[in-house]
Amino acid sequence: MKYNVIKPDYYDDFSCIGGDCSYHCCQKWSIHLSQKEYKKLKNARLSPELKKVREQALSRIRTNSSTTRYAKMKLNADGDCPMLSESGLCRLQLEGGEESLSQVCRTFPRLNALSAGVLERHLSLACEVVVKLIMGKKDGIALVSQEEELKEDLRVFSLELAGEKKRAIYDCVFDIKVLAVAALQCRSLSLDDRFLLLGMFLKHIDELEAEKKEAEIPAYVDSMLSLLDTEELSEMWKGMKGDTNLQAMSMGILITNYYKGGMSSVSEAVKEKLKNIGVSAEADETGELVYTCNLETYEKSKERVRRFFSGREYILENILVTWFFTTRQPFHFREKSVWENYLSFAGLYQLLKGFLQCELSDKSTDEEFIQLIVKISRNLTHNEENQETLLKRARLRGTEDLASLAILIKD
């Protein structure tokens, strides 16, 4: 089938390195199979050894299952897929070829989204090869458009679902995304200012949709594109300042909740991470966590990050551009507004900054940074529940408008 395809200019440079991957995709996250894939694997002719592994590993999903989320592979004690060989290759593929794999295993880290008749193809930063690719894009990520014949049975996220009323704003998806990328790549501004600029654009677009003026979005996009890199735009942000103390406390709360999960207390390991940004979290007599901050330590953590990226700040830009697409912004949550989706994305940006400040030291290597981005991407950009949580916490912090959000983001 022929598609009008849009993809990043490095997409075709991707090649899986298989057993040479230091943090491979066959570990520590769920591997789901559709009903069709489950039946196919259940009936596949396998060697006696692999057949035994299949019987132990293949498990039906009994709660909230569907035809696309029908079964899963039970991971072993080390968190690895039991089909993984000692050489780091899939034993199922070695015996039965690539066609024996489930679609998620066959296509990762490739992601597909269909919008307004155009197929977007992107690569997830949950793969270390992809992180290395974007680290080489000094001039930024460009998008290419071409017609492609795709024969594979694609798993595609589609904005428009059968039986649902189509939102009029979906006709403007690519206008919005062009403006978003241009904002994030506007290098005359700091990255924080670019992120807030993106919020300003999306807030106005959100208001246009609320007023049923979606037809005005293309003209608004054109006018804002002409404003980029002008002095007028730079002046707009000069008077806006962040609050370092509130940023540190907010970052500490986000990181604590991320690591703490459903636990009632904060582990010593998490406390050590917080110590790197000068934040402490201790329970009072009622059990509530009380946060305090040493601003000098917090500022030093920001300086460490600046030194690590000195001369290559474009890497952070490339991460945000990639995440904007792979998290399907600003329509990740179909039922929520453009602005609400942006708030979730803002939580992701804050967590990125927090993890970098907690984890990076003056001795950190590029390889350690790559593994950090892979882990963050797996745990956040591929986890619906975590992204929903980011939106809920944005509301709890009272960051429902751009001015209050700027206090928590801007240096």
Order of alpha helices (4+ residues) and beta strands (2+ residues): beta-beta-alpha-alpha-beta-beta-alpha-alpha-beta-beta-alpha-beta-beta-alpha-alpha-alpha-alpha-alpha-alpha-beta-beta-alpha-alpha-alpha-alpha-alpha-alpha
